[in-house]
Structure formats: C-alpha cells, structure tokens
Amino acid sequence: MGGKIMAPPLLKTVQAAQEKLSRETDFYAWLLNQADELRSRQPDFIDWDELAEELDEIVALARTEVVSRLRNVLAHLLKWKYQATRGDEDSWRNTIVRERLDLALLLESKNLRNYLKETGYALAYQQARKAADNEMKLERRAWDQLFPPTCEWDSETTLDDEFFPLPKPKSNGYPR
C-alpha cells in the first residue's frame, strides 16, 4: 500500500494535548493553532479564556492604530491650515497621503469604521490639537484659541485624498 499509517483517534487526542502550544512560548503559533481548532470545530482544544483575552487585545491595538494614524493626519491638516510658516509643506503632504493610505486599509473593517464614527474621531482630534500645538510650539492658551474645540472637518473630508484645507488668513486679511 505504501500509505501513511494513521494514528487511532484517541492517540491523536493525547498527542494534540501534549503538543498544545502555549500562548507564552509562541504567541503567533498559538493564535494559528487556535484558528485551526476553531475551523475544525473541536471545542475541547480551544483555550477559550485566553483566546477571548487575545481577541480583545487585538481589537484594542487596531483601534489604537486607527486613532494614532488619524491623529497624524489631523495634526498635519491643522498645521497646514493654521501655521504661518509653511516650510515643511512637502513633508506634511507626504505624511498625510501615507497615513490616509494606511487608514484606508484599516477602515476596510466595519468594526473599526464604526469605532471611528462613535469614539475614535473625536479622540484623534483632541490628540491632534495637542500634537499640532507641540510641533508649532504654541502656548496652551494660543492653541486653545487657534484650533476649534471640535473638528471642522468630518471624517469623510479628512480621509478624502484630494482634501487639503486652505491656509487661514492672518488677522489683517492676508494669507499666512
């Protein structure tokens, strides 16, 4: 016959239990193993509590990444509109384009799109105000007055590849 000798089902079960991967020893192998177990519908081999914890952490990391990348876009858009000296405009444009591309990939997830609408966008904007302030070296009172308390652009506008705000005119009416 020349075929492979198959182990009896009970022996396979014992071998699987002995070879069970640990989350601590090889996290990614453990995740792949858990995915295989889910696909094979063998609930006895699934580490339910650990898997649930890891899934929660993965979602939290993805949400953090969305907020971080959106914060970068918004901070650069704020600088684009409000900073008087525009020497870094090419760098700002490159950052905005790169972050928008990465966000487009992340926001293919319905869960992350919903998070952005419900919580993430407002959080990213508040962080962006502080980041733009830091880069522009403004005092808190100055950036509190300069940057609107809520974002003047909705998420669709912010993520639009073609959108770059017009510079805000100086108080004397001339562009910055």
N, C-alpha and C positions, 0 to 999 in steps of 0.2 A: 504493500500500500504506500509506504514512504511518507505517509501523512504525519502530521504533528500529533502527539499523544496529548489528549485533553485531560486536565485535572478534574476530578469529581467536584461538583458544586460546593460541597462542604469544605473541601481543601482550598478551593478558590476563596471562599469566605474567610477562612483562617489566614491565608496568605495576605489578603487585602487588609485585614485588621492589623497584621504585623507590619505591613509596609505603609500603613496610614501616614500620610505626610502631616507634619506639624506646621502650623502657621508660623511658629517661631524659627524653625530651621530653614524653611524655604517658602517664603510667603507667596511668590508668584506660582510656583509649582502647586502649592496648596490650593490657590484660587482655581487654577486649571483643573485640578483634581475634583474640587467641589462642583465645578461646572459640569464635568463629565458625570459625576454622580447624579446631579440634577437631571441631566439628559437621559440617563439610564433609568431614572425613576427608582433608585434604590435608597429610600429614606434612612435606612439603618446606618448608612455610611456617611451621612451628611452631618457635619458639625454645626447644627442649627444656630446655636447662640453665637458662636464665633463668626459664622457666615453673615448673620444679620448685623453684627457689630461692624464687620468689614464693609458691608454694603452701605451702611450709614456713613462710614468714614469716606468711602469713595464719592458718595454724593456730596458730602461736605467739601471735599477737596475740589470737585468740579465746580461747585458754587463759588468757592473762594477764587478759583482761577477766572471765572466769568467776571466777578466783581473787580478783580485786580486788572484784568485787561481793559475792561470798560472804564475803570478809574484812569488808566493811562490815556485812553482816547479822550475822555472828558477833560482831563488836566491839560492836554495839549490843545484841545479846542478852546479852552478858556484862555490859555496863553496866546493862542492865535488871534483871538478877538480883543483881549484886553492889554496885552503887553506892548508898551510903547516902542521898545527897540525889538526889531524882528530879525536879528542876525542869524538865528538858528532855524529859520523857516523851513529849509530843506530837510533838516533833521526831524523837525516836528512832523512834517508831511510824511516822511518815511515811517516814523513811529505810528502815526495814525493809520496809515494804509496797512502796515504789517499787523497791528492789533485788530483792525477790522477783519482782516482775512482770517486770523485765528479765531476771532469771535464767531464768524460765520460758521466755521466748523463745529464749534462747541454748541452753538444755538440750533443745530440740527436736532438737538434733544428737546422734545416738548416740555419735559420737566424743567430743564434749565431756562427755556423761554418763559415759562410760567413764573419761575422764581424771579427772573429779571423784572417782569412786569409787577409782581406783587411786592418785592422787597429789595432785590438786588440793585435796581437802577437808582433808587433814592440813596442807598448806602454808598454806591460807587460815586455818585455826585458829591456827597458830603466829603468823602475822602479825596476826591479830585480837587475840591476847593482848597483843602489843606495842602495837597501836593503842589498845586499851581502857585499857591502863596509861598511855599518854601522855595520853589525854583525861582520865583520872581523877587524873592527877598522882601516881602511886604510885611508890615506890622499887622497884627490881627485886626485891628480896627479898620485898617485900609482895605484888606481883602474882604472883610465882612461887608463893607460898603460897596466895593467894586464888583464882587461876584454876587449874582442874585441868590437868595436863600434856597430857592428851588430851581431846578434846571430849566433853562429857557427853551431847550430842545427836547422833543420826545425821543424815545428810543429808536424809532424808525429813522428819524432825521439824523441822529447821532451815528447810526450804523450805515447810513447811505454813503456809498463810495464817492459820490460827487459832492457831498456837502463839506464846505469849509466856510465858516462864518466870515462876514465882512468885519474888518477891524472897526472897533468902536471909535468914533471921532473924539478928539480931545474936547475939553470943555469950551474951547474957543471956536469949535466948529470944524477944525481941520483934522484930517485923518492922522492917526498916530503913526 
